Amino acid sequence: MIFIVICVKFFHYIMTLPIETIFYDLESYNQLQSYLLQTKPSTVFVLVDENTHKHCLPILKNHLQYDIQTIEIPAGESFKNIETVQKIWQNLTDLGADRKSLLINLGGGVLTDMGGFVALTFKRGMKFINIPTTLLGMVDAAIGGKTGIDFNDLKNQIGIIAPPEMVLIDPTYLQTLSARELISGMAEVFKYGLIADENLWKKLMDFDGNHIDPEIIYTSAEIKKNVVAQDPFEDGLRKSLNFGHTLGHAIETYFMTKSNSQRLLHGEAIAIGMIMAVHLSYQTQGFAAAKMDEIKSVLLKFYTPIQLEENDIRDILNLLKHDKKNFKNQINFVLLESISDVIWDCQVSEIQIRNAIAYYLKS
């Protein structure tokens, strides 16, 4: 009986573990330096891709007085797979990594997702820290402990949920990005306004695409952090963060597998998914038509519409069947009754999905 009580208490402790600490701006490097001096990892590895190696690693080195070893991987979603993970494992092995080593992931969402997965699986687990260098990473991907890789062209099918030691957010890294990548990351910021903070959404309606206020980065990161703290394993509230992602991921995957088409960045696909999700909300949850049109108008100012033919739509609908949020072959959507009033685990018909796609295509 005592053993059972201890197990229950331990399980409750695990389920209520606090989310990782986030540090901002230059203070983040002071915190990292203190952490390294206190924990004394046996080796510090920094995982980079070819872009962050060139543009971001010098910034980190300028703020860090500690011996590091660098591991470089190719940049891009197409390399977010088990083959790349095996190469990183081999690099860590060759360089003598052990369970007391630390892995710092310096890059965008692809790199922090994959780096976290590598750290959690190498020698049954080593500690890791995320330093996101993209807007998408700063407001979403690097926070919350979701790690993983794509499998057979399906996004994030293999992974583990476990938080990093800390997340360091320095907007200086955004200066290394193209305008397209910055706007892609803004899709997740728009999402936070729609699902959690109507005042943020109102502020974003005046966004001109030129200057990204660091305050909206901090606000978005804190929204993500607070949601995950309440529901780390996506049993309820955390599902709201998937708004726009069901159709968005299917569309992103579809374009990723078509060699003769332009690939969409993650945020570009999510923006499309949000427009469609708002229309599904209008069809099934009574979301206001005028507000729906307003959201579509705001998003289309920044995300160039794509065209979909019937064969494209058919393939996208087929990809929906593989979404991670599905349960018993039922496709689940996150929808809105109104801005910041979210409902998850919503089932809709294929006709309603096609109506939402048609609404988007009427751009």
Secondary structure, DSSP 8 states (H G I E B T S, - for coil): -HHHHHHHHHHHHHHT----EEEETTHHHHHHHHHHHHH--S-EEEEEEHHHHHHTHHHHHHH--S--EEEEE--SGGG-SHHHHHHHHHHHHHTT--TT-EEEEEESHHHHHHHHHHHHHGGG--EEEEEE-SHHIIIIITSS-EEEEEETTEEEEEEEE---SEEEE-GGGGGGS-HHHHHHHHHHHHHHHHHT-HHHHHHHTT--SS---HHHHHHHHHHHHHHHHH-TT-SSGGGGGGTTHHHHHHHHHHHHH-TTS----HHHHHHHHHHHHHHHHHHHH---HHHHHHHHHHHHTTS------HHHHHHHHHHHTT-TT-BTTB--EEEEEETTEEEEEE---HHHHHHHHHHHH--
